[in-house]
Amino acid sequence: MRGIRWTFIPPRAPHFGELWEAAVRSFKHHLKRVIGKSWLTFEELSTLAARIEVCLNSRPLCPMSGDPDDLAALTPAHFLTGSSLLSFTEPYNPTEKAMYYTSRWRLLRNMRDMFWTRWRREVLNQLQQRSKWLDSRSNLQKGDMVLIRNELSPPSEWPLGLVTKTHPGTDGLVRVATIRTAQATFTRPVVKLTRLPTDKEAESYYAT
C-alpha cells in the first residue's frame, strides 16, 4: 500500500526493536523506581505518564536541517504529531528531593522531576557511546536440536525443538530460526535457543 513495505520482528524478541525497545525498558526501569511504594489513583498515574511521555518524546534525534544556524532538532514527537510537543512550564528544582504526600500536585511534579533527572542522564550516556554485541558464535543449522528458553515453563519441563529453517541476515549471521516442536512450528530468535551438542561433541566434552 502506497509503496510501504512492512518488516516485523520475530515473536518474543524485543531486543530486535533496538532503540525503541531500549526506550521502553528505560521507561519501565525508572518509572518503578520513581513511584516506589507510593499509591496513585488512575488520574494521577495518567497525569504522570503523560508528563513522562513529554520527556521521552522530546529527546533530540538529529538536526532538523543542514543549516548550521538552525538549532531545531528532530524529535520522536515530530513522527507522532508532526511538531514538537508543548507542555505548560512548571517549576523544576533538581535539588528538591522531598516527596510532598500532602500535596498530590507536588508529589507528581517531583516524580516527574526525578524521572527526568534519571532518564536524561541515561540518554546522554547512550548518545556518547552505544554498545553492540561483538562476540560471534557458530550459526544454527537445519536439523539442529535446540532447547527453547521459555520463562513460563513449569518445573522439570524442558521444551525441545528442531531447527527446520534458518534466516541469516545480510552479514551471513543467523539471528532467527524456524523451530518445529511436537505441538507447532514457530519462529524464535537465536538468543532464546540453546543448541544441544551432538554425540561426538558430547563425548569430547565429557571426556575432558
Buried (B, 14 or more C-beta within 10 A) or exposed (E): EEEEEEEEBBEBBBEBEEEEBBBEEBBEEBBEEBBEEEEBEEEBBEBBEEBBBBBBBBBEEEEBEEEEEEEEBBBBBBEEEEEBBEEEEEEEEEEBEEBEEEEBEBBBBBBBBBBBEBBEEBBEEBEEEEEEEEEEEEBBEEEBEBBBBEEEEEEEEEBEBBBEEBBEEEEEEBBBBBBEEEEEEBBBBBBBBEBEEEEEEEEEEEEE
